[in-house]
Amino acid sequence: MEYLVVIEKGESSYGAYVPDLPGCVAIGETRPKVLKLIREGIALHIEAMREAGEIVPPPTSKSEVVRIPAAKQSVRATAQLR
């Protein structure tokens, strides 16, 4: 099975979660570390669900990258933001 994993960069670490497996999350100091941890977490999460007699949800989440042109800010607008 292939589950979508969302990875987010924080100020000092990375977080990851699986939308199709609520509660399946990981935190790591680096992107490779958080990917390793979430892989392990998915396996443990599914194993625990099965042991509890719960139905393991199939992977249904998908992702898409949406590109948009960079917004141009005027000098005036930038000054107002400060």
GROMACS elastic network, one bead per residue, 0.5 to 0.9 nm:
[ bonds ]
;  ai    aj funct       b0    kb
    1    58     6  0.80909   500
    1    59     6  0.72459   500
    2    59     6  0.65763   500
    3    18     6  0.68996   500
    3    19     6  0.83253   500
    3    20     6  0.71920   500
    3    21     6  0.85901   500
    3    42     6  0.86423   500
    3    58     6  0.83138   500
    3    59     6  0.52294   500
    3    60     6  0.77559   500
    3    61     6  0.74607   500
    3    62     6  0.87474   500
    4    17     6  0.85784   500
    4    18     6  0.60589   500
    4    19     6  0.70232   500
    4    20     6  0.76274   500
    4    59     6  0.73638   500
    4    60     6  0.82382   500
    4    61     6  0.61215   500
    4    62     6  0.65395   500
    4    63     6  0.75944   500
    5    16     6  0.64669   500
    5    17     6  0.56744   500
    5    19     6  0.72022   500
    5    35     6  0.86884   500
    5    38     6  0.80452   500
    6    15     6  0.81451   500
    6    16     6  0.53854   500
    6    17     6  0.54140   500
    6    18     6  0.63404   500
    6    19     6  0.76678   500
    7    14     6  0.68449   500
    7    15     6  0.56655   500
    7    17     6  0.68318   500
    7    31     6  0.80344   500
    7    34     6  0.81751   500
    7    35     6  0.83061   500
    8    13     6  0.87198   500
    8    14     6  0.56744   500
    8    15     6  0.51971   500
    8    16     6  0.62546   500
    8    17     6  0.88166   500
    9    12     6  0.79074   500
    9    13     6  0.62562   500
    9    15     6  0.64354   500
    9    16     6  0.88814   500
    9    30     6  0.89378   500
    9    31     6  0.81859   500
   10    13     6  0.51974   500
   10    14     6  0.55681   500
   10    15     6  0.72036   500
   11    14     6  0.82708   500
   12    29     6  0.69488   500
   12    30     6  0.89116   500
   13    27     6  0.69137   500
   13    28     6  0.57512   500
   13    30     6  0.63073   500
   13    31     6  0.82152   500
   13    34     6  0.87391   500
   14    26     6  0.83220   500
   14    27     6  0.56610   500
   14    28     6  0.53293   500
   14    29     6  0.60058   500
   14    30     6  0.61141   500
   14    31     6  0.61106   500
   14    33     6  0.85672   500
   14    34     6  0.63599   500
   15    25     6  0.73649   500
   15    26     6  0.57577   500
   15    28     6  0.65314   500
   15    29     6  0.88003   500
   15    31     6  0.84711   500
   15    34     6  0.66483   500
   16    24     6  0.84698   500
   16    25     6  0.55740   500
   16    26     6  0.51982   500
   16    27     6  0.63758   500
   16    28     6  0.85323   500
   16    34     6  0.66131   500
   16    35     6  0.75454   500
   16    37     6  0.88291   500
   16    38     6  0.66538   500
   17    21     6  0.81490   500
   17    22     6  0.81033   500
   17    23     6  0.77275   500
   17    24     6  0.57830   500
   17    26     6  0.65065   500
   17    38     6  0.73592   500
   18    21     6  0.53439   500
   18    22     6  0.67431   500
   18    23     6  0.79063   500
   18    24     6  0.58604   500
   18    25     6  0.67617   500
   18    38     6  0.83714   500
   18    42     6  0.80492   500
   18    61     6  0.89018   500
   19    22     6  0.60930   500
   19    23     6  0.86933   500
   19    24     6  0.82388   500
   19    59     6  0.88243   500
   19    60     6  0.88995   500
   19    61     6  0.68036   500
   20    24     6  0.87932   500
   20    57     6  0.66470   500
   20    58     6  0.73644   500
   20    59     6  0.59561   500
   20    60     6  0.67797   500
   20    61     6  0.64926   500
   21    24     6  0.56527   500
   21    25     6  0.88877   500
   21    42     6  0.79941   500
   21    45     6  0.78986   500
   21    46     6  0.83958   500
   21    56     6  0.81473   500
   21    57     6  0.70746   500
   21    58     6  0.89651   500
   21    59     6  0.84831   500
   22    25     6  0.82493   500
   23    45     6  0.84677   500
   24    38     6  0.76960   500
   24    41     6  0.64603   500
   24    42     6  0.65304   500
   24    45     6  0.65168   500
   25    37     6  0.87082   500
   25    38     6  0.65458   500
   25    41     6  0.71020   500
   25    42     6  0.84549   500
   26    34     6  0.61789   500
   26    35     6  0.82656   500
   26    37     6  0.60128   500
   26    38     6  0.53807   500
   26    41     6  0.71522   500
   27    30     6  0.87882   500
   27    33     6  0.82568   500
   27    34     6  0.56178   500
   27    37     6  0.75255   500
   27    38     6  0.81847   500
   28    31     6  0.69995   500
   28    32     6  0.81984   500
   28    33     6  0.53482   500
   28    35     6  0.81765   500
   28    36     6  0.88555   500
   28    37     6  0.74028   500
   29    32     6  0.86400   500
   29    33     6  0.65469   500
   29    34     6  0.71186   500
   30    33     6  0.51383   500
   30    34     6  0.62387   500
   30    35     6  0.86408   500
   31    34     6  0.52371   500
   31    35     6  0.61952   500
   31    36     6  0.86781   500
   32    35     6  0.51382   500
   32    36     6  0.62513   500
   32    37     6  0.86872   500
   33    36     6  0.51218   500
   33    37     6  0.61954   500
   33    38     6  0.86492   500
   34    38     6  0.60193   500
   34    39     6  0.85190   500
   35    38     6  0.52146   500
   35    39     6  0.61857   500
   35    40     6  0.86729   500
   36    39     6  0.53242   500
   36    40     6  0.64360   500
   36    41     6  0.86108   500
   37    40     6  0.51516   500
   37    41     6  0.59630   500
   37    42     6  0.86297   500
   38    42     6  0.59666   500
   38    43     6  0.85813   500
   39    42     6  0.52687   500
   39    43     6  0.65456   500
   39    44     6  0.88056   500
   40    43     6  0.53121   500
   40    44     6  0.62739   500
   40    45     6  0.85233   500
   41    44     6  0.51036   500
   41    45     6  0.58216   500
   41    46     6  0.84713   500
   42    45     6  0.50275   500
   42    46     6  0.61087   500
   42    47     6  0.84703   500
   43    46     6  0.53543   500
   43    47     6  0.61325   500
   43    48     6  0.86489   500
   44    47     6  0.50173   500
   44    48     6  0.60656   500
   44    49     6  0.85582   500
   45    48     6  0.52066   500
   45    49     6  0.62208   500
   45    50     6  0.87091   500
   46    49     6  0.50683   500
   46    50     6  0.62044   500
   46    51     6  0.86114   500
   46    56     6  0.64717   500
   47    50     6  0.52030   500
   47    51     6  0.61817   500
   47    52     6  0.86311   500
   48    51     6  0.50568   500
   48    52     6  0.61352   500
   48    53     6  0.86305   500
   48    54     6  0.85654   500
   49    52     6  0.51095   500
   49    53     6  0.62927   500
   49    54     6  0.50388   500
   49    55     6  0.69217   500
   49    56     6  0.64745   500
   50    53     6  0.50003   500
   50    54     6  0.55586   500
   50    55     6  0.68839   500
   50    56     6  0.69994   500
   51    54     6  0.75173   500
   52    55     6  0.89679   500
   57    60     6  0.83654   500
   59    62     6  0.86124   500
   68    71     6  0.85020   500
   69    72     6  0.89560   500
   73    76     6  0.80066   500
   73    77     6  0.60804   500
   73    78     6  0.63428   500
   74    77     6  0.51856   500
   74    78     6  0.62815   500
   74    79     6  0.86665   500
   75    78     6  0.51305   500
   75    79     6  0.62171   500
   75    80     6  0.87388   500
   76    79     6  0.51738   500
   76    80     6  0.63568   500
   76    81     6  0.88859   500
   77    80     6  0.51173   500
   77    81     6  0.64646   500
   78    81     6  0.52228   500
   78    82     6  0.69271   500
   79    82     6  0.55422   500
